[in-house]
Amino acid sequence: MLGTLAVVIPLGLGGAISPVMLTEQAVLLAGPEGASAGVSYAAGVVLTTFMIVVAIVLFGRAIALPTEPHLDATLDLVLGLVLVNLAVLVLVSGRRRSRSPSREGGDDRGASGSRQARAAFAFGVFAMATNFTTLALIAPAAKEISRADAEIGAATVLVVVLVGLVSMPAWVPVALTRVAPGPSRRGLAAVREQIARRGRGFTVGVLGAAGLFFIGRGLIRLLGG
């Protein structure tokens, strides 16, 4: 279980670096029905993340990856190549967006147009389901849980840890605003600014490192098997 956590935690933290999701939650919390909208949005994100993780874990166990070493190693290679290519795409798209301010403004308008509390839950579901960079990191982490030789209780803990880490941009702001509304909003604004400035670079690093890790492990297993 500790070995699985060593892979799941970095991938989960990498998936949590989502400036768009954090911005969306901050906009909802600043609205007239901030508390209820924020909770609904967080619920949508957490539920969607949980369903995705559980589906991948159950699928991995259904095809019995731990008992099929060559299939497991091949899937490692495929995931690694996908993650490395995605890291390159994120890096290239980041440079293009920095040269095109109009695209950034479009994201802000999309977030601002979803302030109604009654639509916050669906908005959270949509935000996570279309967060492709985060989904790319969830997939290998959930695969790691599926191949771990762990009992149901331990696997459940791993799933909860992964879901909790990935959905941090949705539920942490809600928790902080409940404890200390004023300071937390200022702190979230500062964090959002830092993530907007450095989050893409961190995400590229996590994607690239994870991709190289899975490629290396897949090659070792194929050559060793």
LUMBAGU-5040 format. One record per atom (N, C-alpha, C, CB): y, x, z. Coordinates in steps of 0.2 Angstrom, whole numbers, plus 2048, in hexadecimal, padded with zeros to 3 digits. Glycine has a CB too. Layout:
N
YXZ ...
//
This chain:
225
7FA804800 800800800 806804800 8007FB806 80680A804 80C80E804 80E8117FD 80B814809 8088137F9 8098167F3 80C8107EE 8038187F0 80A80A7EF 80D8057EB 8148047ED 8097FE7EC 8168047F3 81D8037F5 8218087F2 81D8037FD 81F80F7F2 8228147EF 8258137E8 81E81B7F0 82180F7E4 82380D7DE 8278077DE 81D80C7D9 8258027E2 8287FB7E2 8307FC7E4 8247F67E6 8317FF7E9 8377FF7EC 83D8027E8 8378047F3 83C8087E4 84180B7E0 8428067DA 83F8117DD 83C8037D7 83D7FE7D2 8417F87D4 8367FC7CF 83F7F67DA 8437F07DD 84A7F17DE 8407EE7E3 84C7F77E0 8537F97E1 8577FA7DB 8547FF7E5 8537FC7D6 8567FD7CF 8577F67CC 8518017CA 8537F27CD 8547EB7CA 8597E77CE 84E7E77CB 85B7E97D4 8607E67D8 8677E87D5 8607E87DF 8687EE7D1 86E7F07CF 8707EB7C9 86E7F77CD 8737E67CB 8757E17C5 87C7DF7C6 8707DB7C6 8817E27C3 8887E07C4 8897D97C2 88C7E57C0 8867D77BD 8877D07BA 8857CB7C0 8847CE7B4 87F7CC7C2 87D7C77C7 8817C77CE 8767C87C9 8837CD7D0 8887CD7D6 88E7CA7D4 8897D57D7 8917CB7CE 8977C87CC 8977C07CC 89A7CA7C6 8917BE7CA 8907B77C9 8907B47D0 88A7B57C6 88C7B77D5 88C7B57DC 8937B57DF 8877B87E0 8977BA7DE 89D7BB7E1 8A27B57DF 8A07C27DF 8A17B47D8 8A67AE7D6 8A47A87D9 8A57AE7CE 89D7A67DA 89B7A07DD 89D7A07E4 89479F7DC 89D7A57E8 89F7A57EF 8A67A47F0 89C7AC7F2 8AA7A67EB 8B17A67EB 8B479F7E9 8B57AB7E7 8AF79A7E7 8B17947E4 8B278F7EA 8AC7917E0 8B47897E8 8B57847EE 8AF7827F2 8B877E7EA 8A97827EF 8A37817F2 89F7877F2 89F77B7EE 8A278C7F5 89F7937F4 8997947F8 8A47987F7 8987917FE 892792802 88C78F7FF 89378F809 88D7887FD 8877857FB 8857877F4 88977D7FA 88A7897F0 88978C7E9 8867927E9 89078C7E5 8887967EE 88579D7EF 87D79D7F1 8897A17F4 87C7987F6 8757977F8 8717957F2 8757927FE 8737907EE 86F78D7E9 86E7927E4 8737877E6 8737967E2 87279C7DD 86D7A17DF 87979F7DC 86E7A37E6 8697A77E9 8627A47E8 86B7A97F0 86179E7EA 85A79B7EA 85879B7E3 85B7947EC 85C79A7DE 85979A7D7 8577A17D5 85F7987D2 85B7A67D7 8597AD7D5 8527AF7D9 85F7B27D7 8527AD7DF 84C7AF7E3 8467AC7E1 84D7AE7EB 8467A57DF 8417A17DD 83E7A47D6 84279A7DD 8437A57D2 8417A87CB 83E7AF7CB 8477A87C7 8417B37D0 83E7BA7D0 8377B97D3 8427BE7D5 8367B57D8 82F7B47DC 82A7B27D6 8307AF7E1 82C7AD7D2 8277AA7CE 8257AF7C8 82A7A47CA 82A7B37C6 8297B87C1 8247BE7C4 82F7BC7BF 8267C07CA 8217C57CD 81A7C37CE 8257C77D4 81A7BD7D1 8137BA7D3 80F7B97CC 8147B37D6 8127B77C7 80F7B67C0 80C7BC7BE 8147B37BB 8107C27BE 80E7C87BC 8087CB7C0 8147CD7BC 8097CA7C7 8047CC7CB 7FD7C97CA 8067CC7D3 7FD7C27C9 7F77BE7C8 7F47C07C1 7F97B77C9 7F97C17BC 7F67C37B6 7F37CA7B6 7FC7C37B1 7F67CF7B9 7F37D57BA 7EC7D57BE 7F77DA7BE 7EB7D17C3 7E57D07C6 7E07CD7C2 7E67CD7CD 7E27C87BE 7DE7C47BA 7DA7C87B5 7E17BE7B7 7DD7CD7B2 7DA7D17AD 7D77D87B0 7DF7D47A8 7D87D87B7 7D47DD7BB 7D67E47B9 7CD7DC7BB 7DC7E67B9 7DF7EC7B7 7DC7F27BB 7E67ED7B7 7DB7F17C1 7D87F77C5 7D17F97C3 7D87F57CC 7CD7F47C0 7C77F67BE 7C67F87B7 7C27F07C0 7CC7F87B4 7CC7FA7AD 7D18007AC 7CE7F47A8 7CF8067AD 7D480C7AE 7D780D7A7 7D08127B0 7D380C7A1 7D780E79B 7DC809799 7D180E796 7DA80279B 7DF7FD79A 7E57FE79E 7DC7F679B 7E48007A4 7EA8017A9 7EE8077A7 7E78027B0 7EB80C7A4 7EE8127A2 7F281079C 7EA8187A1 7EF80D797 7F380B791 7F9806793 7EE80778C 7F8802797 7FE7FE799 80380279D 7FB7F879E 8018077A1 80680C7A3 80A80F79E 8038117A8 807811799 80B814793 80F80F78F 80681778E 80D80978E 81180478B 81780378F 80D7FE78A 816801796 81C80079A 82180679A 8197FF7A1 81E80C79B 82281279B 827812795 81E81879C 82481178F 827812789 82D80C788 823811783 82B80678B 83080178B 83680278F 82C7FA78D 834805795 83A80779A 83E80C797 8378097A0 83B811794 83F817791 84481478C 83B81D78F 841810787 84580E782 84A809784 84080A77D 84980578A 84E80178C 853805790 84B7FC792 85180A793 85780F796 85B811790 853814799 85981378B 85D815785 861810783 85981877F 85E80A782 862804780 868802784 85E7FE77E 86680278B 86C801790 871806790 869801797 86F80C78F 87481278E 879811788 87181878E 87680F782 87980F77C 87E80877C 87580E776 87B80377F 87F7FD77F 8857FD784 87A7F7782 88480178A 88980378E 88F80678B 887807794 88D80B787 89380F783 89680A77E 890815780 89380677B 896801776 89A7FC77A 8917FD772 8987FA780 89C7F5783 8A27F8786 8987F2789 8A27FE788 8A880278A 8AD802785 8A680978D 8AB80277F 8B0802779 8B27FC777 8AD806773 8AF7F677A 8B17EF777 8B27EB77D 8AB7EC773 8B87EB780 8BA7E7786 8B97E0785 8C17E8788 8B97DD77F 8B97D677E 8B27D3781 8BA7D4777 8AD7D7780 8A67D5782 8A67D578A 8A17DA780 8A97D978D 8A97D9794 8AC7D3797 8AC7DF797 8B27D1793 8B67CB795 8B17C5794 8BC7CA791 8AD7C578F 8A97BF78E 8A47BE794 8A57C0788 8A17C3797 89D7C379C 8A07BF7A2 89A7C979F 8A77C17A3 8AA7BF7A9 8AC7B77A8 8B17C27AA 8AD7B57A2 8AE7AE7A1 8A87AA7A2 8B17AD79A 8A27AD7A0 89C7AA7A1 89A7A87A8 8967AD79E 89C7AE7AC 89B7AD7B4 8A07A87B7 89C7B47B7 8A67A87B4 8AB7A47B7 8AA79C7B5 8B27A67B5 8A679B7B0 8A57947AD 89F7917B1 8A47947A6 89C7947B6 8977917B9 8987917C1 8907967B8 89D78E7C3 89F78E7CA 89D7877CD 8A778E7CA 89B7837C9 89977C7CD 89377D7D1 8987777C7 89377B7D7 88E77C7DC 8887787D9 8907797E2 8887727D6 88276F7D4 87E7727CF 8847687D1 8817777CB 87E77B7C6 87C7827C8 88277B7C0 87D7837CF 87C78A7D1 87578C7D1 87F78B7D8 8717887D3 8697897D3 86778B7CC 8657837D6 8687877C7 8667887C0 86978E7BD 8687827BC 87078F7C0 8737957BD 86F79C7C0 87A7957C0 86D79B7C6 8697A17C9 8637A27C6 8687A07D0 85F79C7C4 85979D7C0 85A7A07B9 8567967BF 85F79E7B6 8617A17AF 8637A87B0 86779D7AC 8677AA7B5 86A7B17B6 8647B67B7 86E7B17BC 85F7B47BB 8597B87BB 8557B87B5 8557B67C2 8537B37B2 84F7B27AD 8517B67A7 84E7AB7AB 8587B77A6 85B7BA7A0 85D7C17A2 8617B679E 85C7C47A8 85E7CA7AA 8597CF7A8 85F7CB7B2 8597D17A2 8537D579F 8527DC7A2 8547D5797 8587DF7A4 8577E67A7 8537E57AD 85E7E97A8 8557E07B1 8517DF7B8 84A7DD7B7 8557DA7BC 8497D97B2 8427D77B0 83E7DD7AE 8427D17AB 8417E17AA 83D7E77A8 83B7EC7AE 8427EC7A3 83F7EB7B3 83D7EF7B9 8387EB7BE 8437F17BD 8397E57BE 8347E07C1 82D7E17BF 8367D97C1 82C7E17B8 8257E17B5 8217E77B8 8267E17AE 8237ED7B7 81F7F37BA 81E7F37C1 8227F97B8 8237F07C5 8227F07CC 81D7EB7CE 8297EE7D0 81D7E57CA 8187E07CC 8117E27C9 81A7D97C8 8117E67C4 80A7E87C1 8077ED7C7 80B7EC7BB 80C7F17CA 8097F67CF 8067F27D5 80F7FA7D1 8097EC7D7 8067E87DC 8007E57DA 80B7E27DE 7FF7E37D3 7F97E07D1 7F37E57D1 7FA7DD7CA 7F57EB7D0 7EF7F07CF 7EE7F37D6 7F17F57CA 7F27F27DB 7F17F57E2 7EB7F17E5 7F77F47E6 7E67F57E8 7E07F37EB 7E27F07F2 7DB7F87EC 7E67EB7F2 7E97E87F9 7E67E17FA 7F07E87F9 7E67DF800 7E47D8802 7EA7D4800 7E17D8809 7E87CD801 7ED7C8800 7F47C9804 7EB7C1800 7F27CA80A 7F87CB80F 7FD7D180D 7F67CC816 7F97D780B 7FD7DD809 8017DB802 7F97E3809 7FD7D87FE 8007D77F7 8067D27F8 7FB7D47F3 8067CD7FD 80B7C97FE 8117CC801 8097C3803 8107D1805 8167D5808 8197D9802 8137DA80D 8157DC7FE 8187E07F8 81C7DB7F3 8127E37F4 8197D57F2 81D7D07EE 8247CF7F1 8197CA7ED 8247CD7F8 82A7CB7FB 82F7D17FB 8287C9803 82C7D77FC 8317DD7FC 8347DE7F5 82D7E37FE 8307DD7F0 8337DE7E9 8387D87E8 82D7DD7E4 8367D27E9 83B7CC7E8 8417CD7EC 8377C57EA 8407CF7F2 8467D07F6 84B7D57F4 8447D17FD 8487DB7F1 84C7E07EF 8507DE7E8 8487E67EE 84C7DB7E4 84F7DA7DD 8547D47DE 8497D77D9 8537D07E2 8587CA7E3 85E7CB7E8 8557C47E5 85F7D27EA 8647D37EF 86B7D17EC 8647DB7F0 86D7D27E6 8747D07E4 8757C97E5 8757D27DC 8707C57E5 8717BD7E6 8717BB7EE 86B7BA7E3 86C7BE7F2 86C7BC7F9 8707C07FE 8657BB7FB 8717C67FC 8757CA801 87C7C8802 8757D27FF 8807C77FC 8867C47FD 8877BE801 88A7C37F6 8827B9800 8827B3804 8817B580C 87C7AE802 87C7B980D 87B7BB814 8817BE817 8757C0815 8857C3814 88A7C6816 8907C2817 88C7CC811 8917BD813 8977B8814 8967B4819 8987B480D 8907B281B 88E7AE821 8907B2827 8877AC821 88F7B8828 8907BC82E 8977BE82E 88C7C382D 89A7C1829 8A17C3829 8A57C1823 8A27CA82B 8A77BB822 8AA7B981B 8AF7BE818 8AD7B381C 8B47C081D 8BA7C481A 8B87CB818 8BF7C481F 8B57CF81D 8B37D581B 8AE7D6816 8B17D9821 8A97D1816 8A47D1811 8A67D080A 89F7CC812 8AB7CC809 8AE7CB802 8B27D1800 8B37C5802 8B57D4804 8B87DB802 8B37E0800 8BD7DD807 8AE7E0805 8A97E5803 8A57E47FD 8A47E5809 8A47DD7FC 8A07DC7F6 8A47DD7EF 89E7D47F6 8AB7DC7F0 8AF7DE7EA 8AF7E57E9 8B67DC7EC 8AF7E97EE 8AE7F17ED 8A77F37EA 8AF7F47F4 8A27F07ED 89B7F17EA 89B7EF7E3 8967ED7EF 89E7E97E1 89D7E77DB 8A17EC7D6 8A07E07DA 8A67EE7D8 8AA7F37D4 8A67F97D3 8B17F57D7 8A37FC7D8 89F8027D8 8998017D3 89D8047DE 8967FB7D4 8907FA7D0 8927F97C8 88C7F37D2 8987F67C7 89A7F57C0 89C7FC7BD 8A17F17C0 89E8017C1 8A08077BF 89980C7BE 8A580B7C3 89580C7C3 88F8107C3 88980D7C3 8908147CA 8888067C3 8828037C3 87E8047BD 8837FC7C4 8818047B7 87E8057B1 87A80C7B0 8828057AB 87E8117B3 87B8187B3 8758187B7 88081D7B5 8758157BD 8708157C2 86A8117BF 8728127C8 86B80C7BB 8668087B8 86280C7B3 8698017B5 86680F7AF 8638147AA 85F8197AD 8698177A5 86181C7B2 85D8217B6 85781E7B8 8618247BB 8578187BB 8518157BE 84C8137B9 85380F7C2 84F8107B3 84A80F7AD 8478157AA 84F80B7A8 84B81A7A9 8488207A6 8438237AB 84E8257A5 8458247B1 8408277B6 83A8237B7 8438287BD 83A81C7B7 8348187B8 8308197B1 8368117B9 8348197AB 8308197A5 82C8207A5 83581979F 82F8257A6 82C82C7A6 82682C7AB 8318327A8 8278297B1 8228297B6 81C8257B3 8248257BC 81D81F7B0 81781C7AE 81481F7A8 8198147AC 8188227A3 81582679E 81182C7A0 81B828799 81382F7A5 8108357A8 8098337AB 8148397AD 80A82D7AF 80382B7B2 7FE8287AD 8058267B8 8018257A8 7FC8227A3 7F982879F 80081E79E 7FC82D79E 7F983379A 7F483679F 7FF838798 7F68377A5 7F183B7A9 7EB8377AA 7F483C7B0 7EB8307AB 7E582C7AB 7E182C7A5 7E78257AD 7E582C79F 7E182C799 7DD832798 7E682A793 7E1838799 7DE83E798 7D884079D 7E3844798 7DA83D7A3 7D583E7A9 7CF83A7A8 7D883D7AF 7D08347A5 7CA82F7A4 7C683079E 7CD8287A4 
//
